[in-house]
């Protein structure tokens, strides 16, 4: 599995565990909802900054979002 797909899967799982919608996550991470959707589908290559913002919004470590 490619890194964008791994990240997307882990973001989706963490978001569901947190009981957040994509819109809520996007707001907390200061991103557009469509960008969060693209990330979860594995169709975007996020920056390190984006990964850090997502991790903070989901209250997880960045490494948790990148684990296989």
N, C-alpha and C positions, 0 to 999 in steps of 0.2 A: 504494500500500500504506500502511496506517495505521501509526503509530508502534509500537503494541503488537505488530503482526505483524512489523515490521522487527526490533524488539528480540528477539522470540521466535526468529526465524530465526537471528539472529546469535549468540544465547546457545547455541542447539542446535549450530550449526556449531563454535563455540569449545569447547564441551563435548566434542564428538566429537574435535576435534583434540587436546584434552588427554587423551583416553582416559578420561574420567570418566563415571560413571553419574549419573542425576539425583539419586540418593540421596547420592552422594559430593559433588556440587556443593552440594546443600542443606546438608550437614553443614559443608562448608568456608565457606559463606556465612552460616551460622547462620539457615537458613530451613527451612520444612517442605518435604518433597519434593512435596507436592501444589501448593504455591505455585509451585515451579520448573516443574512440569508445566503449570500454568495460564499462566505467563509464556511458555513455549515455544510454546504453542498460540495465544498472542496474545489470550487472554481476560481478562487482568488488566492494569490500568494501574499500573505499578510507581512507587514513589517514587524520588526522586533517591538517597536512602540505599540503597535496594535495588539500584539500578543500580551504585552504587559498590561494594557488597559483592560482587555477582556478578562485576564486573570484577576485583576483587582476588583472588577465589577462582579465577578463570580465568587470572589473570596477563596481562590485556590492559587497555588503556585504556578508560574508559567511552565515549569517542567511537567506539571500534571497535564497541561493541555497538549504537550508534545510527546507524551509516552505512547508507545505502541500497544 
